[in-house]
Amino acid sequence: MPLIKARVAVDPGRLGDEGADLRSLSTTVSVGRAHDSFLTRNASPPAGSGVEVTTLPDTSACVGLVVADVDGTLVTPDNVVTPRARAAVHALRAAGIAFTITSGRPPRGMKTVIDELGVQQPIAAFNGGLFVSPDLSVVRERLIERDIVPQVLDILTRGGLDVWMYAGAEWRVRSRHGPHVEREERTVKFSPTVVPTFDGVEEGIVKIVGVSDDAGAMVRCAGDLRRVLGQHVSAAQSQPYYLDVTHPSANKGEVVGVLSELLDVDPKEVATIGDMPTDLLMFARSGMSIAMANASAEVQRAATFVTASNTEEGFARAMERWVLPRAPRLRPHMPDRIAPRSVVGPS
């Protein structure tokens, strides 16, 4: 039976006595404040309740692959993978579900998580700009066109953003004390290379980041990039203070497509979990999508399910509640679509 998503967008006073009927639609329903969303089965809203009902994708198929965002999702705000999250990943593997991670981080910045969780599948760094094996050897890469790099730098700089550049394993900044440099260094666990200028550096750039705490400036720069450079780049915020600019095919929607191809998994059997606007494209490409409670309302509305926050074991709880029950080994009538093949290099 397909799931139903009901969104409450009504003055609570309109519910009147019918509020009791709304609460009794399903044991899984909890009515929150206006504009909250919830999931239920076999639900029909009471007449005049103001409840908008739309059908969500059928998630009855088995899950063969989980693709998890890292920051804000898999790890706590202190960059910790909890014991319960580790246990959930081990349970996925034992149940025949492949697991991997994707992030705006560089590969070196993901190595601790890769090793801690024993990730065995290709990993998507830079939001899909670079696919690497667990030993960080390159599988595929998508570089920003060299003629586009100076234009990106100009738009971000004129917009008042600090700029970082990533080329291969190197993270380049113009000031060691720029905004959020120390924070990022703690997160990725390696230091940037300080360069006096980015002039003449156009080759091999996989990601450019605009950095600012000015929300308005971030929005304006993102709009300028899309308006001026159109289909030549992908520009999206990976954090409220990071605007990631990559090759147009380096986005998390393409991450799902590439991993589906490499691991021979139908995208309908992929579950994705994340918390930021950069995760919306992978939500759209996967059969099941899960948003964190710490995600924005926009991200939560786009997901099949909403789990707890990354301070409340949201990742582990999502795996336990929605993913593991759909494991191929627990659903023998469903074919096991996982058939990993060796990865031979860029294509």
Secondary structure, 3 states (H helix, E strand, C coil): CCCEEEEECCCHHHCCCHHHHHHCCCCCCCCCCCCCEEEECCCCCCCCCCEEEEECCCCCCCCCEEEEEHHHHHCCCCCCCCHHHHHHHHHHHHCCCEEEEECCCCHHHHHHHHHHHCCCCCEEEHHHCEEECCCCCEEEECCCCCCCHHHHHHHHHHCCCEEEEEECCEEEECCCCCCCHHHHHHHHCCCCEECCCCCCCCCCEEEEEEECCCHHHHHHHHHHHHHHHHHHCEEEEEECCEEEEECCCCCHHHHHHHHHHHHCCCHHHEEEEECCHHHHHHHHHCCEEEECCCCCHHHHHHCCEECCCCCCCHHHHHHHHHHHHHCHHHCCCCCCCCCCCCCCCCC
